[in-house]
Amino acid sequence: MSSTANLCHTIQDEFIPGLNTILEPSLLNELMRQSQPSVAGTIWRIDYLRYKPGRRCLALLSNELSSSLPCVVTAYDRQDFAKSVAKLIHRYPDSRNWWKNDSSQVIATRFPIDLGLRPLAKLEDDHSEHQLVRRILGPDAAVHRGALRMLAYKPGRRYVGASISNDDQLSFSLRIYTKQQYPRILPILHQSTRLAVPTPRVLATSERYQAAALSWIPGISLDRIIQVGDAIDASLCSTAQLLYRLHNDCSGPKVTVTTSINWAMSVQKAAEDVAFLIPSLAKRTRELARHIAQELESNETEQTLIHNDFYAKQVIINDSAASFIDFDGLAVGERYRDLGNFVAKLFWMNVRGEITRESAQAYANTFLAAYVQEAGHINIYRYRVYLSAAILLCATHPFRRLCCNWTRATQEIVDLASWSVPNAGTTSLQKAWDL
């Protein structure tokens, strides 16, 4: 994502005066020069954006200094700004790691300050980090000496870090959740270790820190393999075969049942978000979402165990063998949710410019053909319904990452979702993606 993203489309929000401070690169970098003078002269870029109209806009920032910690800048409405400032003053009276601007109602915080993930504050220095790991892992902490490296972070929602050792047996990942998430996800993590597919083992959990330590799965992310373009077919086939095993796992874990109605609601919410961001797309996107929702809610097929957030980054390849990670959303639902989401994210990689359209089509065909070889057949009509839904759910991604020409990228995704909606004659697997 570019720090000089082309914001050719202006967003007006009278309740968030600091919105343009985040969306305009020059204003954002001036703000960071004031709040982070120790790293003055560097260019900050937005890696992740979260926007709730009328309430707040949050941006996760990084810069070219590898030693620099990420920062979060949030523009609030008046009420939420006052509440957040009061919480920060109460919990972190030493303001070296956070800064506010009253006129624009903007707060900048430096990792690990996070009001939604309070245990992250323990990662402020090596000593505190080691104490946190020791308290979570208990007696086993003595053999885990590597520093934590951030793998994924969504401010206020979830942190994933890893301690990587030369000995894979001594490596682990650490996941920290919100107080609301932890009780729901903890049983799922334990149940996922009993699946008939390779998954991370739960090493330790901590209710106090809302954290779970999981065993490390060595290998390379399928997402990375696809970008590099090396031995892709074998990896895709291995992934499809393992996914079929997951869908037919009869171990009976007790997980949430997710119906097509759940996804129909998500699709319509995505359409409303697009309509707000780009009013010229409102009518078309709402009609498309309404049609997809109607298709989703009719003619449900057999429900199986599903990953529920399945795409290339959730697959680890080691010597052509696949393993799956991140089972936080493990559920019972239609298998086409996993299949459609996986292929939709291939085309999102194309929209991002990481792979060509031809490559995305070829990889989708290889993946689906391998799955069909295991399953014998799939309901191609139902698959295309879920595919169109999954693509439309990607429509806010360009804005969330402030991609260059994000409005054009959003329209391209809406076009893809429209073209992928099945018609009455879509009953055979001619091509996984036949536009």
VEXDREN-2710 file (C-alpha; in Angstrom, 1 decimal):
% VEXDREN-2710
k/r/px/py/pz
1/MET/0.0/0.0/0.0
2/SER/1.3/3.4/-0.9
3/SER/1.8/6.2/1.5
4/THR/0.9/8.5/-1.3
5/ALA/-2.4/6.8/-2.1
6/ASN/-4.4/8.5/-4.8
7/LEU/-7.4/9.8/-2.9
8/CYS/-9.3/11.0/-5.9
9/HIS/-12.6/10.5/-4.0
10/THR/-13.3/12.8/-1.1
11/ILE/-15.1/11.4/1.9
12/GLN/-17.1/13.9/4.0
13/ASP/-17.8/13.2/7.7
14/GLU/-19.0/16.1/9.7
15/PHE/-18.7/14.2/13.0
16/ILE/-15.0/13.3/12.6
17/PRO/-13.0/16.5/12.1
18/GLY/-9.7/14.6/11.9
19/LEU/-10.7/12.2/9.1
20/ASN/-8.8/14.1/6.5
21/THR/-5.7/14.2/8.7
22/ILE/-5.6/10.4/8.3
23/LEU/-6.6/10.2/4.7
24/GLU/-4.3/12.9/3.4
25/PRO/-0.6/11.7/3.4
26/SER/1.0/15.1/4.0
27/LEU/-1.3/15.9/7.0
28/LEU/-0.7/12.4/8.4
29/ASN/3.1/12.7/8.2
30/GLU/3.0/16.1/9.7
31/LEU/1.0/14.7/12.6
32/MET/3.5/11.9/13.1
33/ARG/6.4/14.3/13.0
34/GLN/4.8/16.1/15.9
35/SER/3.8/13.0/17.9
36/GLN/7.0/10.9/17.2
37/PRO/9.9/13.3/17.0
38/SER/12.4/10.5/17.6
39/VAL/11.7/9.1/14.1
40/ALA/11.3/12.5/12.4
41/GLY/12.2/12.5/8.7
42/THR/10.7/9.1/8.0
43/ILE/7.6/8.6/5.8
44/TRP/4.7/6.8/7.4
45/ARG/2.4/4.5/5.5
46/ILE/-1.0/3.1/6.3
47/ASP/-1.0/-0.7/6.5
48/TYR/-4.6/-1.1/7.7
49/LEU/-7.6/1.2/7.9
50/ARG/-10.9/0.7/9.8
51/TYR/-13.7/3.3/9.4
52/LYS/-17.0/3.5/11.2
53/PRO/-18.9/6.5/9.7
54/GLY/-19.8/9.1/12.2
55/ARG/-17.8/7.5/15.0
56/ARG/-14.1/6.9/14.3
57/CYS/-11.5/6.1/11.7
58/LEU/-8.4/4.0/12.8
59/ALA/-5.2/3.6/10.9
60/LEU/-2.3/1.2/11.6
61/LEU/1.0/2.9/10.5
62/SER/4.5/1.7/9.9
63/ASN/7.6/3.2/8.3
64/GLU/10.9/2.2/6.7
65/LEU/12.8/1.9/9.9
66/SER/12.8/-1.7/10.9
67/SER/13.5/-0.8/14.5
68/SER/10.5/1.5/14.7
69/LEU/7.4/0.2/16.4
70/PRO/4.0/0.5/14.6
71/CYS/1.7/3.3/15.6
72/VAL/-2.1/3.7/15.5
73/VAL/-3.8/7.0/14.7
74/THR/-7.5/7.3/15.4
75/ALA/-9.8/10.2/14.5
76/TYR/-12.9/10.2/16.7
77/ASP/-16.2/12.0/17.1
78/ARG/-16.4/14.3/20.1
79/GLN/-17.9/11.8/22.6
80/ASP/-15.6/8.8/21.8
81/PHE/-12.5/11.2/21.8
82/ALA/-13.3/12.3/25.3
83/LYS/-13.8/8.8/26.5
84/SER/-10.6/7.5/24.9
85/VAL/-8.5/10.3/26.3
86/ALA/-9.9/9.6/29.8
87/LYS/-9.1/5.9/29.6
88/LEU/-5.5/6.6/28.3
89/ILE/-4.9/9.1/31.1
90/HIS/-6.1/6.6/33.7
91/ARG/-4.3/3.5/32.3
92/TYR/-1.2/5.1/30.9
93/PRO/-0.5/8.4/32.8
94/ASP/3.0/8.5/31.3
95/SER/2.2/9.9/27.8
96/ARG/5.4/9.1/26.1
97/ASN/3.6/6.4/24.1
98/TRP/0.5/8.3/23.2
99/TRP/-0.4/11.8/22.0
100/LYS/-3.6/13.7/21.3
101/ASN/-4.7/16.7/19.3
102/ASP/-7.8/18.3/20.7
103/SER/-8.7/20.4/17.7
104/SER/-8.8/17.5/15.3
105/GLN/-9.9/14.9/17.9
106/VAL/-7.1/12.6/16.9
107/ILE/-5.1/10.3/19.2
108/ALA/-1.8/8.6/18.2
109/THR/-0.6/5.6/20.2
110/ARG/2.7/3.7/19.8
111/PHE/2.7/-0.1/20.1
112/PRO/2.1/-1.8/22.5
113/ILE/-0.4/0.7/23.9
114/ASP/-3.9/-0.6/23.0
115/LEU/-7.1/0.1/24.9
116/GLY/-8.8/-3.0/23.5
117/LEU/-5.8/-5.4/24.1
118/ARG/-4.4/-4.3/27.4
119/PRO/-2.1/-7.3/27.9
120/LEU/-0.1/-6.0/24.9
121/ALA/1.4/-3.4/27.2
122/LYS/3.6/-6.2/28.6
123/LEU/5.5/-6.3/25.3
124/GLU/7.0/-2.8/25.9
125/ASP/10.5/-4.1/26.6
126/ASP/12.4/-7.4/26.6
127/HIS/12.1/-7.9/30.3
128/SER/8.4/-7.4/30.4
129/GLU/7.9/-9.6/27.4
130/HIS/9.9/-12.4/28.9
131/GLN/7.8/-12.2/32.1
132/LEU/4.6/-12.4/30.0
133/VAL/5.8/-15.4/28.2
134/ARG/6.9/-17.1/31.4
135/ARG/3.5/-16.5/33.0
136/ILE/1.6/-17.9/30.0
137/LEU/3.9/-20.9/29.3
138/GLY/4.8/-21.7/32.9
139/PRO/7.7/-24.1/33.4
140/ASP/8.1/-24.5/29.7
141/ALA/9.0/-20.8/29.3
142/ALA/12.7/-21.5/30.2
143/VAL/13.4/-23.2/26.9
144/HIS/11.7/-20.5/24.8
145/ARG/14.2/-17.7/24.6
146/GLY/13.6/-16.1/21.2
147/ALA/12.1/-12.6/21.1
148/LEU/8.5/-12.3/19.8
149/ARG/8.1/-11.1/16.2
150/MET/4.8/-9.6/15.2
151/LEU/3.0/-11.6/12.5
152/ALA/-0.4/-10.0/12.5
153/TYR/-2.0/-7.2/14.4
154/LYS/-5.5/-5.6/14.2
155/PRO/-5.6/-2.8/16.8
156/GLY/-8.2/-3.4/19.5
157/ARG/-9.0/-6.9/18.1
158/ARG/-6.2/-9.4/18.0
159/TYR/-2.4/-9.7/18.1
160/VAL/-0.4/-12.7/16.8
161/GLY/3.3/-12.9/17.4
162/ALA/5.9/-15.7/17.2
163/SER/9.1/-16.8/18.9
164/ILE/11.1/-18.6/16.2
165/SER/14.0/-20.9/17.1
166/ASN/16.4/-23.0/15.0
167/ASP/14.6/-25.9/16.6
168/ASP/11.0/-25.9/15.4
169/GLN/10.0/-27.8/18.6
170/LEU/11.0/-24.7/20.6
171/SER/9.2/-22.2/18.4
172/PHE/5.6/-21.1/19.2
173/SER/3.1/-18.5/18.3
174/LEU/1.3/-16.2/20.8
175/ARG/-2.2/-15.0/20.2
176/ILE/-3.8/-12.2/22.4
177/TYR/-7.5/-11.6/22.2
178/THR/-10.0/-9.1/23.6
179/LYS/-11.9/-10.0/26.8
180/GLN/-15.0/-10.6/24.7
181/GLN/-13.3/-12.8/22.1
182/TYR/-11.3/-15.0/24.4
183/PRO/-14.1/-17.1/26.1
184/ARG/-15.6/-17.8/22.7
185/ILE/-12.3/-18.7/20.9
186/LEU/-10.6/-20.7/23.6
187/PRO/-12.9/-23.8/23.2
188/ILE/-12.4/-23.7/19.4
189/LEU/-8.7/-23.7/19.8
190/HIS/-8.8/-26.8/21.9
191/GLN/-11.2/-28.5/19.6
192/SER/-9.2/-27.7/16.5
193/THR/-6.3/-29.8/17.9
194/ARG/-8.5/-32.9/17.6
195/LEU/-9.2/-32.4/13.9
196/ALA/-8.0/-35.0/11.3
197/VAL/-5.8/-32.5/9.6
198/PRO/-2.4/-31.0/10.7
199/THR/-3.1/-28.1/13.0
200/PRO/-1.2/-26.1/15.7
201/ARG/-1.3/-27.6/19.2
202/VAL/-2.4/-25.6/22.2
203/LEU/0.7/-25.3/24.4
204/ALA/-0.8/-23.0/27.1
205/THR/-3.6/-20.6/27.7
206/SER/-4.0/-17.7/30.1
207/GLU/-7.4/-16.2/31.1
208/ARG/-5.6/-13.4/32.9
209/TYR/-3.9/-12.2/29.7
210/GLN/-6.6/-13.5/27.2
211/ALA/-3.8/-15.3/25.5
212/ALA/-3.0/-18.7/23.9
213/ALA/0.4/-20.1/23.0
214/LEU/0.3/-22.5/20.0
215/SER/2.9/-24.8/18.5
216/TRP/4.7/-23.6/15.5
217/ILE/3.9/-24.9/12.0
218/PRO/7.1/-24.8/9.9
219/GLY/7.0/-24.0/6.2
220/ILE/6.0/-21.3/3.7
221/SER/2.7/-19.5/3.4
222/LEU/0.8/-20.6/0.3
223/ASP/0.2/-16.9/-0.3
224/ARG/3.9/-16.3/-0.6
225/ILE/4.3/-19.4/-2.9
226/ILE/1.6/-18.0/-5.2
227/GLN/3.4/-14.6/-5.3
228/VAL/6.8/-16.1/-6.1
229/GLY/5.3/-18.6/-8.6
230/ASP/7.2/-21.7/-7.6
231/ALA/5.7/-25.2/-7.5
232/ILE/2.2/-23.7/-7.2
233/ASP/0.2/-26.6/-8.8
234/ALA/1.5/-29.2/-6.3
235/SER/0.8/-26.8/-3.4
236/LEU/-2.7/-26.1/-4.6
237/CYS/-3.5/-29.7/-5.0
238/SER/-2.2/-30.6/-1.5
239/THR/-4.3/-27.7/-0.2
240/ALA/-7.5/-28.9/-1.9
241/GLN/-7.0/-32.5/-0.7
242/LEU/-6.5/-31.4/2.9
243/LEU/-9.5/-29.1/2.7
244/TYR/-11.7/-32.0/1.6
245/ARG/-10.4/-34.0/4.6
246/LEU/-11.4/-31.1/6.9
247/HIS/-14.9/-30.9/5.3
248/ASN/-15.4/-34.7/5.9
249/ASP/-13.9/-34.7/9.5
250/CYS/-16.3/-36.7/11.6
251/SER/-14.5/-36.1/14.9
252/GLY/-17.5/-34.0/15.9
253/PRO/-16.1/-30.9/17.5
254/LYS/-18.8/-28.7/19.1
255/VAL/-18.6/-25.5/17.1
256/THR/-21.0/-22.7/16.0
257/VAL/-23.4/-23.5/13.2
258/THR/-23.2/-20.7/10.6
259/THR/-26.0/-20.5/8.1
260/SER/-26.2/-18.9/4.7
261/ILE/-28.3/-16.2/6.3
262/ASN/-25.2/-15.1/8.2
263/TRP/-23.3/-14.5/5.1
264/ALA/-26.3/-12.9/3.3
265/MET/-26.3/-10.3/6.1
266/SER/-22.6/-9.7/5.7
267/VAL/-22.9/-9.3/1.9
268/GLN/-25.7/-6.7/2.4
269/LYS/-23.5/-4.9/5.0
270/ALA/-20.6/-4.8/2.6
271/ALA/-22.9/-3.3/-0.1
272/GLU/-24.0/-0.5/2.3
273/ASP/-20.3/0.2/3.1
274/VAL/-19.6/0.5/-0.7
275/ALA/-22.6/2.7/-1.1
276/PHE/-21.4/5.1/1.6
277/LEU/-17.8/5.2/0.2
278/ILE/-18.8/5.6/-3.5
279/PRO/-22.4/6.8/-3.9
280/SER/-22.3/6.3/-7.7
281/LEU/-22.1/2.6/-7.1
282/ALA/-24.8/2.5/-4.5
283/LYS/-27.8/1.4/-6.6
284/ARG/-25.9/-1.3/-8.5
285/THR/-24.1/-2.7/-5.5
286/ARG/-27.3/-2.9/-3.4
287/GLU/-29.2/-4.7/-6.1
288/LEU/-26.3/-7.1/-6.6
289/ALA/-26.1/-7.8/-2.8
290/ARG/-29.9/-8.3/-2.6
291/HIS/-29.7/-10.9/-5.5
292/ILE/-26.8/-12.7/-3.9
293/ALA/-28.5/-12.7/-0.5
294/GLN/-31.6/-14.2/-2.0
295/GLU/-29.6/-17.0/-3.7
296/LEU/-27.7/-17.7/-0.5
297/GLU/-30.8/-18.1/1.6
298/SER/-32.4/-20.6/-0.8
299/ASN/-31.5/-24.2/-1.6
300/GLU/-28.9/-24.7/1.2
301/THR/-26.8/-27.9/0.7
302/GLU/-25.3/-30.3/3.2
303/GLN/-23.5/-28.7/6.1
304/THR/-20.0/-29.9/7.1
305/LEU/-17.1/-28.7/9.2
306/ILE/-15.6/-25.6/7.6
307/HIS/-12.6/-23.4/8.3
308/ASN/-14.8/-20.3/7.8
309/ASP/-11.9/-17.9/6.9
310/PHE/-10.1/-20.0/4.3
311/TYR/-7.6/-18.4/1.9
312/ALA/-4.0/-18.8/0.9
313/LYS/-2.5/-17.1/4.0
314/GLN/-4.1/-19.8/6.2
315/VAL/-2.2/-22.5/4.5
316/ILE/1.4/-23.5/5.3
317/ILE/3.3/-25.6/2.8
318/ASN/6.3/-27.8/3.9
319/ASP/7.8/-30.1/1.3
320/SER/4.6/-29.9/-0.8
321/ALA/2.5/-31.0/2.3
322/ALA/-0.2/-28.6/3.5
323/SER/-1.2/-27.6/7.0
324/PHE/-3.9/-25.1/8.1
325/ILE/-3.6/-22.4/10.7
326/ASP/-5.9/-19.8/12.3
327/PHE/-9.0/-21.8/13.3
328/ASP/-10.6/-19.0/15.3
329/GLY/-13.7/-19.1/13.0
330/LEU/-14.1/-22.9/12.9
331/ALA/-17.8/-23.7/12.3
332/VAL/-20.3/-25.9/10.7
333/GLY/-21.7/-24.6/7.4
334/GLU/-21.7/-25.2/3.6
335/ARG/-18.3/-26.3/2.2
336/TYR/-18.8/-23.7/-0.6
337/ARG/-18.1/-21.0/1.8
338/ASP/-14.5/-22.2/2.1
339/LEU/-14.2/-22.9/-1.6
340/GLY/-15.7/-19.6/-2.7
341/ASN/-13.6/-17.5/-0.2
342/PHE/-10.3/-19.2/-1.3
343/VAL/-10.9/-18.4/-5.0
344/ALA/-12.2/-14.9/-4.3
345/LYS/-9.0/-14.1/-2.5
346/LEU/-7.0/-15.2/-5.5
347/PHE/-8.8/-12.6/-7.6
348/TRP/-8.3/-10.0/-4.8
349/MET/-4.6/-10.7/-5.2
350/ASN/-5.0/-9.9/-8.9
351/VAL/-6.8/-6.6/-8.1
352/ARG/-3.9/-5.8/-5.7
353/GLY/-1.4/-6.3/-8.6
354/GLU/0.3/-9.3/-7.0
355/ILE/-0.6/-11.8/-9.7
356/THR/-2.1/-11.6/-13.2
357/ARG/-5.8/-12.3/-14.0
358/GLU/-4.7/-15.3/-16.1
359/SER/-2.7/-16.7/-13.2
360/ALA/-5.7/-16.2/-10.8
361/GLN/-7.9/-18.1/-13.2
362/ALA/-5.4/-20.9/-13.7
363/TYR/-4.8/-21.3/-9.9
364/ALA/-8.6/-21.3/-9.3
365/ASN/-9.1/-24.0/-11.9
366/THR/-6.2/-26.2/-10.5
367/PHE/-7.5/-25.8/-6.9
368/LEU/-11.1/-26.7/-7.7
369/ALA/-10.2/-29.5/-10.1
370/ALA/-8.1/-31.1/-7.3
371/TYR/-11.0/-30.7/-4.8
372/VAL/-13.5/-32.2/-7.3
373/GLN/-11.1/-35.2/-7.8
374/GLU/-11.4/-35.9/-4.1
375/ALA/-15.1/-35.2/-3.7
376/GLY/-16.3/-36.7/-7.0
377/HIS/-18.5/-33.7/-7.7
378/ILE/-19.5/-30.3/-6.3
379/ASN/-22.7/-28.2/-6.8
380/ILE/-21.1/-25.7/-9.2
381/TYR/-24.2/-23.4/-9.0
382/ARG/-23.9/-23.2/-5.2
383/TYR/-20.2/-22.7/-5.4
384/ARG/-20.7/-19.7/-7.8
385/VAL/-23.2/-18.2/-5.4
386/TYR/-20.7/-18.3/-2.6
387/LEU/-17.9/-17.1/-4.9
388/SER/-19.9/-14.0/-5.9
389/ALA/-20.6/-13.3/-2.2
390/ALA/-17.0/-13.7/-1.2
391/ILE/-15.8/-11.4/-4.0
392/LEU/-18.3/-8.7/-3.0
393/LEU/-17.1/-9.0/0.6
394/CYS/-13.7/-7.9/-0.7
395/ALA/-15.1/-4.7/-2.0
396/THR/-14.1/-2.6/1.0
397/HIS/-10.5/-4.0/1.0
398/PRO/-9.1/-1.3/-1.4
399/PHE/-10.2/1.4/0.9
400/ARG/-9.1/-0.4/4.1
401/ARG/-5.6/-0.5/2.6
402/LEU/-5.9/2.9/0.9
403/CYS/-4.7/1.3/-2.4
404/CYS/-3.8/3.6/-5.2
405/ASN/-6.9/4.3/-7.2
406/TRP/-9.0/2.5/-4.6
407/THR/-12.2/3.7/-6.1
408/ARG/-11.3/2.0/-9.4
409/ALA/-10.2/-1.1/-7.6
410/THR/-13.6/-1.2/-5.7
411/GLN/-15.5/-0.9/-8.9
412/GLU/-13.4/-3.7/-10.4
413/ILE/-14.3/-6.0/-7.5
414/VAL/-18.0/-5.2/-7.9
415/ASP/-17.7/-6.0/-11.6
416/LEU/-16.1/-9.4/-10.7
417/ALA/-18.9/-10.2/-8.2
418/SER/-21.5/-9.4/-10.8
419/TRP/-19.8/-11.6/-13.5
420/SER/-19.5/-14.5/-11.1
421/VAL/-23.2/-14.7/-10.1
422/PRO/-24.4/-17.9/-11.6
423/ASN/-27.3/-18.1/-14.1
424/ALA/-29.8/-20.9/-14.4
425/GLY/-27.5/-22.8/-16.8
426/THR/-24.5/-22.9/-14.5
427/THR/-24.6/-26.6/-13.6
428/SER/-21.3/-28.1/-14.8
429/LEU/-17.7/-27.5/-14.0
430/GLN/-16.4/-26.3/-17.4
431/LYS/-14.1/-23.7/-15.9
432/ALA/-13.9/-22.6/-12.3
433/TRP/-13.9/-19.0/-13.6
434/ASP/-15.5/-18.5/-17.0
435/LEU/-15.9/-14.8/-17.6
END
